Structures are given as C-alpha cells and as structure tokens.
Amino acid sequence: MNESRERIRRERERERNTYTSPRLALRRVLILSEGRQFREAAALLQRLGPSVLQGVASELPIDLLAESLPHSAHLLETLFNRYVSQYDFY
C-alpha cells in the first residue's frame, strides 16, 4: 500500500516538473485537445509556470479551439483566466 502511494507521488512530481519547456507543454495540450480531452489539457495549463504559459498561449491555435466549442470551453476559460490573472490589466 505504501509502495503504491509512493509511486503515485513520484509520478505526480515527475509530471509536474516535466513541462518546463513551452514547446513540450504546447505539444501535450495539442495532443490532449485532438483527443477531445479538454479538461485534462486545462488541468495541465493550471500547473504551468508563468513563462511556460506565455509561450504556450502565444502558439496555441485559438481558432481550432473555438471551432470545437462548447466542448473546449473549459480549456479556453482556464487559459484566459490564467493569462488575465498573470497580467493584471487594471
């Protein structure tokens, strides 16, 4: 039981630390989006750091995500919320 908890914890740590490159994060988001796994892609965006998020947001094809509305709404909402909260426009 403890071994499985430890393995799950290590997997989460590895996954959290994997996306330090905007290119890798963008690739993963696109793969998840192609598979219509928009909630998983949104969860990935939530975990990204500010610099990686900026790189992903500048390269993400918003038009393709807009075409798959309403399914991609959660992903778009997460992206915009993170982007607006990162850059306080007020």
C-alpha positions, 0 to 999 in steps of 0.5 A: 500500500505504501509502495503504491502511494509512493509511486503515485507521488513520484509520478505526480512530481515527475509530471509536474516538473516535466513541462518546463519547456513551452514547446513540450507543454504546447505539444501535450495540450495539442495532443490532449485537445485532438483527443477531445480531452479538454479538461485534462489539457486545462488541468495541465495549463493550471500547473504551468509556470508563468513563462511556460504559459506565455509561450504556450498561449502565444502558439496555441491555435485559438481558432481550432479551439473555438471551432470545437466549442462548447466542448473546449470551453473549459480549456479556453476559460482556464487559459484566459483566466490564467493569462488575465490573472498573470497580467493584471490589466487594471 
